[in-house]
Amino acid sequence: MEAIEQAFLCTARVNLNVFRFEVSDQENELTNPLHPLVAAFTIDCERDREKNYACGLIDPVIFQDTASSLSNLAASSVSHLDLPRGSILCLEGRKRILAAKTHLREGDRWWIVRLYSDSR
């Protein structure tokens, strides 16, 4: 548990295009407008609720390059990070992210993610 806590960087609001997945992006499974997650998004996707946050790994160099320009980056608050496309490996929340990509419009395509250092 201590290793996980040490690897934690921050909680951030990020654009959906920063997520990548180890397994194939089976977006087809969520393109059906009747899929339960997509249908739920038409009411409210609740992306601000902590239980719906995604978890992901980021290269520590990419994180440092981005975070160095932020003065208000704190582990206890949600900051907005403008990260390069595909820079977060999504560990948890894949279906929510795919449903969000299907449902959310341009200009509103973001999600909150708990970021951990990928210092393998």
C-alpha positions in Angstrom: 0.0 0.0 0.0 2.9 2.4 0.8 4.3 1.9 -2.7 1.0 3.0 -4.2 0.8 6.0 -2.0 4.4 7.0 -3.0 3.5 6.6 -6.7 0.4 8.9 -6.4 1.0 12.2 -8.2 -2.3 14.0 -8.2 -6.0 14.0 -9.2 -6.5 15.9 -12.4 -9.2 16.9 -15.0 -7.9 15.8 -18.4 -9.1 15.7 -22.0 -10.4 12.3 -23.1 -7.8 12.0 -25.8 -5.0 11.5 -23.3 -6.2 8.0 -22.4 -4.9 4.9 -24.0 -5.7 1.2 -23.1 -3.6 -1.9 -23.0 -6.4 -4.0 -24.4 -8.0 -3.1 -27.7 -10.3 -0.1 -27.7 -13.4 -2.1 -28.3 -15.4 1.1 -28.8 -17.9 -0.8 -30.9 -19.3 -2.3 -27.7 -20.3 1.1 -26.5 -21.4 2.8 -29.7 -24.9 1.4 -29.4 -27.0 4.3 -28.0 -28.9 1.7 -25.9 -25.8 0.5 -24.0 -26.5 1.1 -20.3 -23.5 3.4 -19.7 -24.2 5.5 -22.8 -27.9 5.7 -21.8 -27.0 6.7 -18.3 -24.8 9.5 -19.7 -27.8 11.1 -21.3 -29.1 11.8 -17.8 -25.8 12.6 -16.0 -22.4 11.0 -16.3 -21.4 12.0 -12.8 -17.8 12.4 -13.7 -17.3 14.7 -10.7 -18.1 12.0 -8.2 -15.0 10.4 -6.7 -16.3 6.9 -7.2 -16.3 7.5 -11.0 -12.8 8.8 -11.3 -10.5 6.9 -13.6 -7.0 5.7 -12.5 -4.0 5.8 -14.8 -0.2 5.7 -15.1 1.8 8.5 -16.6 5.5 8.8 -17.5 7.0 10.9 -14.7 8.9 13.1 -17.2 5.7 14.0 -19.1 4.0 14.7 -15.8 6.9 16.9 -14.6 7.0 18.8 -17.9 3.3 19.6 -17.6 3.0 20.1 -13.9 6.0 22.4 -13.6 3.9 25.2 -15.1 1.2 24.8 -12.5 1.5 26.6 -9.2 -1.7 25.2 -7.7 -1.0 21.5 -8.1 -1.9 19.7 -4.9 -2.7 16.1 -4.1 -5.8 17.1 -2.3 -7.5 19.1 -5.1 -8.4 18.5 -8.8 -6.2 20.4 -11.2 -6.6 20.8 -14.9 -3.7 19.2 -16.8 -3.1 19.7 -20.5 -1.4 16.5 -21.4 -0.2 15.0 -24.7 -2.5 12.6 -26.6 -2.2 9.0 -25.3 0.0 9.9 -22.3 -2.1 8.2 -19.7 -2.4 4.4 -19.6 -5.9 3.8 -18.2 -5.9 1.2 -15.4 -9.5 1.7 -14.2 -12.5 3.3 -15.8 -12.1 2.1 -19.4 -15.8 1.7 -20.1 -16.6 5.1 -18.6 -14.0 6.7 -20.7 -15.2 5.0 -23.9 -18.8 5.9 -23.1 -17.8 9.5 -22.5 -16.0 9.5 -25.9 -19.3 8.3 -27.4 -21.6 10.7 -25.6 -19.8 14.0 -24.7 -19.5 16.8 -27.2 -16.4 18.7 -28.3 -15.4 21.3 -25.7 -16.9 19.0 -22.9 -14.7 15.9 -23.5 -12.9 15.6 -20.2 -12.7 13.2 -17.2 -11.1 13.2 -13.8 -8.2 10.7 -13.2 -6.1 9.7 -10.3 -2.5 9.8 -11.7 0.2 7.5 -10.6 3.9 7.6 -11.7 4.8 4.9 -14.2 8.4 4.6 -13.1 9.0 1.0 -14.2 
